[in-house]
Amino acid sequence: MRTFDDLAGRLRRIDGRGYPAYKDIRGEWDFGDFVLFVDHVQGDPFATPSRLRIVVPTAVAGLEPWILSHPSRRLGAAAWIARAFADGVSTLAPGRGSGGSGRIAMASPDQLVLPQTAVRIEAGGELEARFTLGLPARGRRVMGDEAARIFSEVIPRVAKTFLVRGAHPPDALRRAAAVNEDAEALRNRLAGNGLVAFVAEGALLPRQSGVDDGPLESGAVPFEAPPSLRVTLDAPNAGPLLGMGVPEGVTLIVGGGFHGKSTLLRALEAGVYNHRPGDGREQVVARADAVKLRAEDGRSVAGVDISPFIGELPGTGDSPGGRPTHRFSTANASGSTSQAAVLVEALEMGATALLIDEDTAATNFLIRDRRMQALVPDEQEPITPLVDRIQELHRGLGVSAVLVLGGSGDYLDVADTVIGMVDYRPRDLTARAREVAAAHPTGRLREEGRPMVRPTPRTIRSGSLPAGKRSRGLRVRSLDARRLRVGDLILDLSCLEQLVLPTQLRTVASALEHWARDPGFGDRPLFDLVRELEARLTRDLDDVDPRGPGDLAWIRRFELAGALNRLRCLEINL
């Protein structure tokens, strides 16, 4: 294997040459305590930085056998190391030269702990870190001497600071491993205890801001479970944990404005993922198949059976007959049709819990009160509101719902559990809600729609994904934190609220490119496609992108399907 001395000599020989000369350093280099891989060299100092890997052997990494003995523990420790690397590496490599010269960066897991490609710990103890480096340039010429300095001084310092034995306090790594194992165990115990979610005593739910997912540093009220909703779940490391169990069925979260209703719901929707120690939500878990729903005006819909919620639509002058909705397609959905579609799409993917916030829902999808029923006759209203279907979802399909409500009191008639938030403290208001419902009847009439059944799986038509140009196939690129360019199309995923990391968006991009290359993509049920890819991502994220980038993170089948469902080129076999 080539050594660092070989690398340094090569860098000095190309000093002053055109920037593409850096391609000579691709490959594997032995640094003694670790091996450096230069996997991709950027073509220009202003282009996307070069991709590198450091592989540290087991003996040098020195991770505890206890951490290595369980996948959840390894994942927790890997996320801790990745976060420390991403947060601290800029002080070691400030950069010097044109473009991104000399800058080292790693994709951060932020507050989450989930499978990612930035740092991987193998069961045998080998550690791999993937990061980017802007190879230094003067203008568009190689700075060979500066590059040699980076590889001789900075890279070894990075390895010593973040990746080798003693780089991190053993207690910190052990805690990161234990907390992650506990969260996974808590989530796995929900269904057996008849719960949708669990919020431990003392959890800190408020966040710094809408753009900062870190815990609120001061003034956060520790969570206190109402006595009637207290449950105890066992965690392998923390032992018995007391907290609030959110039961199966229809649960309402009510209360005045700014008292913590949406804060609690956002904690539950984030509870499908594990969180780092110190996040405040590390012992807040929700079922892995809980899905947040919202209205999404203007999205495209392809062949979704929304007829249980939206009946036959009025025709137009050109088409006076009614338009059926059992295979509903549109390029510009309304609030109600978009919310009906996203609910049915979630059911199609196997969701057993739905999370809805009144603030981001279509009002006419949620409720039609008695006065509006009297004003607009039933035969003129195609919408069967959710309030009349929500019990059927649970009792017929086993799908629970948690709703934040501030103004739709009609839901008191169908709620199994009512949680009231007062100054960020939950109260069990179920009994009081039933008293109020009995004392103040709404007089509204239940509206009937088609019986609720699990949606028939849709089959994607062959050729739904653009093939791309020339031999490179489909190219998908990130435009910002929530949008992708898919060929010539713009894919907006802003309303997939459980797609939370830029690295998850990159995984969506890689998944779409993977599917575009797959000759077996078309004429298959959408559910089979996304379930298969979800399983592959769970086994190895590199399966979806053979280039082995360090900026991928695991995503669920719900977000994979959500991306496909929003593609304006998607076609369904009818």
ZAMARGU-4260 file (C-alpha; in steps of 0.2 Angstrom, whole numbers, plus 5000, padded with zeros to 4 digits):
<rodrens>
0) 5000/5000/5000 | 5006/5018/4996 | 5012/5028/5011 | 5010/5046/5016 | 5027/5049/5010
5) 5022/5044/4993 | 5007/5055/4994 | 5017/5070/5000 | 5030/5067/4986 | 5016/5067/4973
10) 5008/5083/4979 | 5024/5092/4978 | 5027/5086/4960 | 5010/5093/4955 | 5012/5110/4963
15) 5007/5124/4952 | 4999/5113/4939 | 4981/5115/4933 | 4968/5109/4946 | 4964/5093/4938
20) 4981/5087/4942 | 4974/5083/4960 | 4966/5067/4952 | 4983/5059/4954 | 4980/5057/4972
25) 4965/5046/4971 | 4966/5030/4980 | 4972/5022/4996 | 4986/5029/5008 | 4993/5021/5023
30) 4996/5034/5037 | 5001/5021/5050 | 4988/5022/5063 | 4974/5024/5050 | 4971/5022/5031
35) 4966/5037/5021 | 4955/5035/5005 | 4953/5049/4993 | 4937/5043/4984 | 4933/5058/4973
40) 4943/5073/4968 | 4934/5089/4964 | 4936/5096/4946 | 4938/5114/4952 | 4941/5123/4968
45) 4924/5130/4967 | 4915/5114/4964 | 4908/5102/4977 | 4923/5097/4989 | 4933/5081/4987
50) 4927/5066/4996 | 4938/5057/5009 | 4938/5043/5021 | 4948/5038/5036 | 4947/5020/5041
55) 4954/5017/5059 | 4958/4999/5064 | 4950/4991/5079 | 4965/4992/5090 | 4968/5010/5086
60) 4949/5015/5088 | 4949/5006/5105 | 4930/5006/5107 | 4923/4996/5122 | 4917/4979/5119
65) 4901/4983/5127 | 4897/4997/5114 | 4902/4985/5100 | 4891/4971/5106 | 4874/4979/5100
70) 4869/4988/5084 | 4860/5001/5094 | 4875/5005/5105 | 4886/5006/5090 | 4874/5018/5081
75) 4873/5029/5097 | 4892/5030/5098 | 4894/5033/5080 | 4882/5048/5080 | 4891/5055/5095
80) 4907/5055/5086 | 4900/5062/5070 | 4892/5076/5079 | 4909/5080/5088 | 4918/5079/5072
85) 4906/5090/5062 | 4905/5103/5076 | 4923/5104/5080 | 4933/5101/5064 | 4932/5119/5057
90) 4944/5125/5071 | 4957/5112/5065 | 4955/5117/5046 | 4950/5135/5044 | 4954/5135/5025
95) 4967/5145/5015 | 4966/5148/4996 | 4953/5150/4983 | 4935/5142/4984 | 4934/5130/4998
100) 4952/5127/4999 | 4958/5118/5015 | 4940/5117/5023 | 4936/5100/5030 | 4917/5096/5034
105) 4906/5082/5039 | 4888/5080/5038 | 4881/5082/5056 | 4867/5071/5063 | 4861/5086/5072
110) 4850/5081/5087 | 4845/5064/5079 | 4853/5047/5081 | 4849/5036/5065 | 4859/5026/5053
115) 4870/5038/5042 | 4886/5036/5032 | 4896/5050/5040 | 4903/5039/5054 | 4901/5020/5054
120) 4907/5008/5068 | 4908/4990/5062 | 4904/4975/5074 | 4922/4971/5075 | 4927/4988/5081
125) 4934/4996/5065 | 4929/5014/5063 | 4926/5024/5047 | 4924/5042/5045 | 4918/5051/5029
130) 4921/5069/5026 | 4925/5082/5013 | 4940/5092/5010 | 4942/5107/4998 | 4959/5104/4990
135) 4969/5120/4991 | 4971/5131/4975 | 4979/5147/4970 | 4966/5153/4957 | 4964/5136/4948
140) 4981/5130/4951 | 4987/5116/4963 | 4994/5122/4980 | 5005/5106/4982 | 5015/5112/4997
145) 4999/5118/5006 | 4990/5101/5002 | 5005/5092/5008 | 5004/5102/5025 | 4986/5098/5026
150) 4989/5079/5024 | 5004/5079/5035 | 4998/5090/5049 | 4979/5093/5049 | 4972/5075/5044
155) 4982/5066/5057 | 4977/5079/5070 | 4959/5077/5064 | 4961/5058/5067 | 4969/5060/5084
160) 4955/5073/5090 | 4940/5063/5084 | 4943/5045/5079 | 4956/5036/5089 | 4957/5028/5107
165) 4955/5042/5120 | 4948/5055/5108 | 4931/5055/5118 | 4927/5053/5136 | 4923/5035/5139
170) 4908/5040/5149 | 4901/5051/5135 | 4902/5037/5122 | 4894/5024/5134 | 4880/5036/5138
175) 4877/5039/5120 | 4876/5020/5117 | 4865/5017/5132 | 4853/5031/5128 | 4851/5025/5110
180) 4848/5007/5115 | 4835/5013/5128 | 4825/5023/5115 | 4824/5008/5103 | 4818/4997/5117
185) 4805/5009/5123 | 4798/5011/5105 | 4797/4992/5103 | 4787/4991/5119 | 4773/5003/5113
190) 4762/4992/5103 | 4762/4978/5116 | 4756/4991/5129 | 4743/4998/5118 | 4752/5014/5116
195) 4755/5026/5101 | 4768/5036/5110 | 4777/5038/5127 | 4784/5054/5135 | 4795/5051/5150
200) 4794/5062/5166 | 4806/5076/5165 | 4807/5077/5146 | 4811/5094/5139 | 4800/5097/5124
205) 4802/5115/5119 | 4815/5119/5106 | 4826/5134/5104 | 4816/5141/5089 | 4808/5135/5073
210) 4825/5134/5064 | 4835/5128/5079 | 4831/5110/5084 | 4841/5111/5100 | 4833/5111/5117
215) 4827/5127/5124 | 4841/5133/5135 | 4831/5142/5149 | 4813/5142/5154 | 4808/5125/5148
220) 4795/5116/5159 | 4800/5098/5163 | 4786/5086/5157 | 4775/5079/5171 | 4763/5065/5166
225) 4745/5066/5172 | 4742/5053/5185 | 4728/5044/5175 | 4739/5043/5160 | 4755/5037/5169
230) 4763/5021/5163 | 4780/5013/5167 | 4791/5006/5153 | 4807/4996/5156 | 4823/5002/5147
235) 4838/4990/5147 | 4850/5003/5154 | 4839/5017/5163 | 4828/5003/5170 | 4809/5007/5174
240) 4804/5024/5167 | 4788/5033/5172 | 4780/5044/5159 | 4764/5048/5150 | 4757/5035/5138
245) 4747/5041/5123 | 4734/5027/5121 | 4728/5019/5105 | 4712/5027/5098 | 4707/5045/5095
250) 4717/5057/5106 | 4715/5075/5106 | 4727/5088/5113 | 4718/5104/5118 | 4721/5120/5127
255) 4724/5138/5125 | 4736/5146/5112 | 4754/5145/5117 | 4752/5133/5131 | 4761/5119/5122
260) 4749/5109/5111 | 4759/5109/5095 | 4776/5108/5105 | 4769/5091/5112 | 4764/5085/5095
265) 4780/5090/5087 | 4789/5080/5100 | 4778/5065/5096 | 4781/5067/5077 | 4800/5068/5081
270) 4798/5052/5092 | 4799/5041/5077 | 4818/5044/5078 | 4830/5042/5092 | 4839/5058/5100
275) 4856/5062/5107 | 4859/5063/5126 | 4855/5080/5132 | 4842/5084/5118 | 4828/5083/5131
280) 4817/5071/5120 | 4829/5056/5121 | 4815/5047/5131 | 4801/5053/5120 | 4796/5039/5107
285) 4782/5036/5095 | 4778/5021/5084 | 4790/5019/5070 | 4775/5020/5058 | 4767/5036/5065
290) 4765/5049/5051 | 4762/5068/5052 | 4748/5074/5040 | 4745/5091/5033 | 4736/5100/5019
295) 4747/5104/5004 | 4738/5116/4992 | 4745/5114/4974 | 4754/5097/4976 | 4751/5084/4962
300) 4741/5068/4966 | 4742/5052/4955 | 4728/5039/4956 | 4724/5040/4974 | 4707/5033/4980
305) 4701/5048/4991 | 4683/5042/4989 | 4681/5038/5008 | 4683/5057/5011 | 4679/5066/4995
310) 4664/5059/4985 | 4661/5063/4967 | 4666/5080/4962 | 4655/5092/4951 | 4658/5092/4933
315) 4663/5106/4922 | 4655/5114/4907 | 4664/5103/4895 | 4661/5088/4906 | 4644/5090/4915
320) 4644/5073/4923 | 4652/5070/4940 | 4670/5066/4942 | 4674/5050/4952 | 4687/5050/4965
325) 4692/5032/4967 | 4707/5035/4956 | 4710/5054/4959 | 4723/5063/4950 | 4727/5082/4949
330) 4742/5093/4946 | 4735/5106/4958 | 4726/5099/4973 | 4716/5109/4985 | 4718/5109/5004
335) 4705/5096/5007 | 4710/5085/4992 | 4728/5086/4997 | 4725/5081/5015 | 4713/5067/5009
340) 4727/5061/4998 | 4741/5061/5010 | 4730/5052/5023 | 4726/5038/5010 | 4745/5037/5005
345) 4750/5035/5023 | 4737/5020/5025 | 4744/5013/5009 | 4761/5012/5016 | 4755/5004/5032
350) 4754/5018/5045 | 4745/5014/5061 | 4746/5031/5069 | 4741/5048/5061 | 4747/5065/5068
355) 4737/5081/5064 | 4738/5099/5069 | 4723/5109/5066 | 4734/5124/5062 | 4741/5115/5046
360) 4725/5106/5041 | 4711/5110/5029 | 4697/5115/5040 | 4684/5108/5028 | 4692/5092/5029
365) 4692/5091/5048 | 4674/5097/5051 | 4658/5103/5044 | 4647/5110/5059 | 4628/5110/5060
370) 4625/5127/5053 | 4635/5123/5038 | 4626/5107/5036 | 4610/5116/5036 | 4616/5130/5024
375) 4624/5118/5011 | 4614/5102/5008 | 4623/5086/5009 | 4620/5082/4991 | 4630/5098/4987
380) 4645/5094/4998 | 4657/5080/4992 | 4668/5080/5007 | 4665/5068/5022 | 4674/5076/5036
385) 4687/5067/5046 | 4677/5069/5062 | 4665/5056/5054 | 4678/5044/5049 | 4691/5045/5063
390) 4683/5032/5074 | 4681/5020/5059 | 4699/5022/5056 | 4703/5015/5073 | 4690/5002/5075
395) 4690/4996/5058 | 4708/4998/5052 | 4717/4999/5068 | 4724/5016/5064 | 4725/5028/5079
400) 4725/5047/5078 | 4732/5061/5088 | 4725/5078/5084 | 4730/5096/5091 | 4714/5106/5091
405) 4710/5123/5097 | 4693/5127/5089 | 4684/5111/5083 | 4674/5106/5098 | 4664/5093/5088
410) 4679/5081/5090 | 4674/5079/5109 | 4660/5067/5103 | 4673/5055/5095 | 4688/5056/5107
415) 4694/5042/5117 | 4707/5052/5126 | 4708/5071/5129 | 4724/5079/5135 | 4724/5097/5140
420) 4740/5108/5140 | 4741/5121/5153 | 4757/5131/5154 | 4766/5116/5145 | 4759/5104/5158
425) 4747/5090/5152 | 4731/5087/5161 | 4719/5072/5158 | 4703/5081/5152 | 4694/5065/5146
430) 4680/5065/5159 | 4678/5084/5158 | 4677/5083/5139 | 4663/5070/5140 | 4653/5081/5152
435) 4655/5096/5141 | 4650/5086/5125 | 4634/5080/5135 | 4630/5097/5141 | 4633/5106/5125
440) 4627/5095/5110 | 4632/5102/5093 | 4617/5095/5084 | 4627/5091/5069 | 4622/5076/5059
445) 4635/5062/5056 | 4639/5061/5037 | 4642/5045/5029 | 4654/5040/5015 | 4661/5025/5007
450) 4666/5012/5020 | 4684/5013/5026 | 4695/5000/5019 | 4714/4998/5017 | 4718/5006/5000
455) 4722/4995/4986 | 4740/4996/4982 | 4744/5007/4967 | 4755/5001/4953 | 4768/5013/4945
460) 4768/5014/4927 | 4784/5010/4918 | 4793/5026/4913 | 4787/5037/4927 | 4804/5043/4931
465) 4813/5053/4918 | 4828/5043/4911 | 4840/5058/4911 | 4852/5063/4897 | 4866/5054/4889
470) 4874/5039/4898 | 4874/5048/4915 | 4856/5043/4919 | 4844/5054/4929 | 4853/5067/4940
475) 4845/5073/4956 | 4852/5088/4964 | 4848/5098/4980 | 4841/5116/4978 | 4840/5120/4996
480) 4835/5111/5012 | 4818/5105/5006 | 4818/5105/4987 | 4826/5094/4974 | 4829/5096/4955
485) 4824/5079/4947 | 4830/5081/4929 | 4820/5096/4923 | 4807/5095/4937 | 4807/5103/4954
490) 4802/5092/4969 | 4796/5101/4984 | 4796/5091/5000 | 4793/5105/5012 | 4777/5097/5018
495) 4785/5080/5023 | 4788/5086/5041 | 4796/5070/5047 | 4810/5073/5033 | 4821/5083/5045
500) 4839/5082/5040 | 4848/5088/5024 | 4856/5071/5024 | 4839/5063/5023 | 4835/5074/5008
505) 4851/5068/5000 | 4846/5050/5002 | 4829/5054/4993 | 4840/5061/4979 | 4850/5045/4978
510) 4835/5034/4980 | 4827/5043/4964 | 4843/5040/4954 | 4843/5022/4960 | 4826/5019/4954
515) 4829/5028/4938 | 4843/5015/4935 | 4833/5000/4940 | 4825/4991/4925 | 4812/4983/4937
520) 4806/5000/4943 | 4790/5001/4933 | 4774/4991/4933 | 4776/4986/4952 | 4766/4991/4967
525) 4772/5007/4975 | 4772/4999/4992 | 4783/4984/4986 | 4796/4997/4979 | 4797/5008/4994
530) 4797/4993/5007 | 4811/4985/4997 | 4822/5000/4997 | 4818/5004/5015 | 4825/4987/5019
535) 4840/4989/5009 | 4844/5006/5017 | 4842/4998/5034 | 4855/4985/5029 | 4867/4997/5021
540) 4865/5015/5015 | 4878/5012/5002 | 4866/5001/4993 | 4857/5016/4986 | 4872/5025/4981
545) 4888/5016/4975 | 4899/5031/4976 | 4899/5029/4995 | 4895/5048/5000 | 4896/5053/5018
550) 4880/5063/5018 | 4867/5050/5018 | 4855/5046/5032 | 4841/5033/5034 | 4823/5037/5030
555) 4807/5028/5032 | 4796/5021/5018 | 4784/5035/5021 | 4796/5048/5016 | 4802/5038/5001
560) 4784/5036/4996 | 4780/5054/4999 | 4794/5059/4987 | 4787/5048/4973 | 4769/5053/4976
565) 4774/5072/4974 | 4783/5069/4958 | 4773/5078/4944 | 4779/5065/4931 | 4772/5050/4942
570) 4759/5039/4932 | 4749/5026/4940 | 4742/5011/4931 | 4723/5013/4932
</rodrens>
